[in-house]
Amino acid sequence: MSTQPTTPPAISPLGDLRAVWPHHAATVTVAMDVAHRQAELLRAILEIRGKDLALESITGALGVTATAINELPVPGTAFWGNGHWNIHIRQQDPPETQRFNALHELKHIIDHPDRQTTTADDARLSDGDRELVADHFAACVLTGEAA
């Protein structure tokens, strides 16, 4: 007699994070809750126990390349290139700011509009709301708490 698994098999760490998004109209409140749950899942995937998080652990586990760029005019940016996701962060920023900005950009990658789970309802969040949600995600990952 075989037993069925109680949780679905992992797609990929990035796919698992994307699968947390509900398939219904999003409000800022729902988006913040989803970001918190995604942060908890990322901490579990990366086996983060405290508040220390190496930037390399994020990139290695998720197949994302993070690079500190000298004189980057913005705190961070994310883009698809050379067959994978890339995050550029400002080299001049302190390490804790770099980690926060990298995680903020990672949230934008998770929520990228070309992912298969996107619905027309996802467009209900304003750009400003998306920025707040990305900040919330980064803070939750770094602290292990709801920010």
Phi, psi and omega in degrees: 000128179258152177251149178275141177294147181277342177234147180293153179296152180294137175279299174190160179305316180293319177297321178296320178294320179292329183291347180289335184295130180288157180261050176212175184306134182261137169247169178300321180298314178296316181298322178294319178296317178298316179301319178297314180295322177295321178297316177298318179295317179298318177299322178290316179301316183274357181055047178277125181255325181247215180256359178275130181217117177278135179304323182296330181292328178291309186293319182296315184288331186255357181071028179250138178260125176249130182228132174276125184247130177292131176062033174295129185285351178233160181298326180192161177206151178233142180201159177266128177195148181056034174081012177203170178281142179234142172237129173250132177235159184285124182296328184287344182286150176298155182306320181293326177290320177299316179297315179300312182294323178295318178292322175303312180293325177300321178298322177295324176295314179302319183268011186309135186294346180271001179292154187293336184274002181294138174238166178299332180293334180299337182287358182288341177279136177284166176302319178297320177297318180298323178294318177297319180294319178296320176297318180299314178302311182300314181297319179296319178297314185290325184262338185078014182226168171288130181268000000 
